[in-house]
Each structure stands twice: as structure tokens, then as C-alpha cells.
Amino acid sequence: MASVVSYVLPPLIAYLAIRKFVESKVKEECELFQ
């Protein structure tokens, strides 16, 4: 079980971090263009 978690967790964390980063960037862009 632990091996599955260690295999799945890093990509999941990376995906969430990238998504959060992209969302903050998009929010900044939207504020700039208003």
C-alpha cells in the first residue's frame, strides 16, 4: 500500500501545485485586463 501512495502522491502534488500556480496567474491576468 505504501508503495502505491509513494508512486501516486508526487505527481498529484505536482499537479495541484501547478494548477494553483496557473489559477493565480490567470487571476492576475484577468485583473490586469479589466
C-alpha positions as a Markdown table, in Angstrom:
| # | Residue | x | y | z |
|---|---|---|---|---|
| 1 | Met | 0.0 | 0.0 | 0.0 |
| 2 | Ala | 2.8 | 2.4 | 0.9 |
| 3 | Ser | 4.5 | 1.9 | -2.4 |
| 4 | Val | 1.3 | 2.9 | -4.3 |
| 5 | Val | 1.0 | 6.0 | -2.2 |
| 6 | Ser | 4.6 | 7.0 | -2.8 |
| 7 | Tyr | 4.1 | 6.3 | -6.5 |
| 8 | Val | 0.9 | 8.3 | -6.8 |
| 9 | Leu | 1.5 | 11.2 | -4.4 |
| 10 | Pro | 4.3 | 13.1 | -6.1 |
| 11 | Pro | 2.6 | 13.6 | -9.5 |
| 12 | Leu | -0.6 | 14.5 | -7.6 |
| 13 | Ile | 1.1 | 17.1 | -5.5 |
| 14 | Ala | 2.9 | 18.5 | -8.6 |
| 15 | Tyr | -0.4 | 18.7 | -10.5 |
| 16 | Leu | -2.1 | 20.5 | -7.6 |
| 17 | Ala | 0.8 | 22.9 | -7.2 |
| 18 | Ile | 0.9 | 23.6 | -11.0 |
| 19 | Arg | -2.9 | 24.1 | -11.1 |
| 20 | Lys | -2.8 | 26.6 | -8.1 |
| 21 | Phe | 0.1 | 28.5 | -9.8 |
| 22 | Val | -1.8 | 28.6 | -13.1 |
| 23 | Glu | -5.0 | 29.8 | -11.4 |
| 24 | Ser | -3.2 | 32.6 | -9.6 |
| 25 | Lys | -1.5 | 33.6 | -12.9 |
| 26 | Val | -4.9 | 33.7 | -14.7 |
| 27 | Lys | -6.4 | 35.7 | -11.9 |
| 28 | Glu | -3.6 | 38.3 | -12.2 |
| 29 | Glu | -4.1 | 38.4 | -16.0 |
| 30 | Cys | -7.8 | 39.0 | -15.6 |
| 31 | Glu | -7.2 | 41.8 | -13.1 |
| 32 | Leu | -4.7 | 43.4 | -15.5 |
| 33 | Phe | -7.1 | 43.4 | -18.4 |
| 34 | Gln | -10.0 | 44.9 | -16.6 |
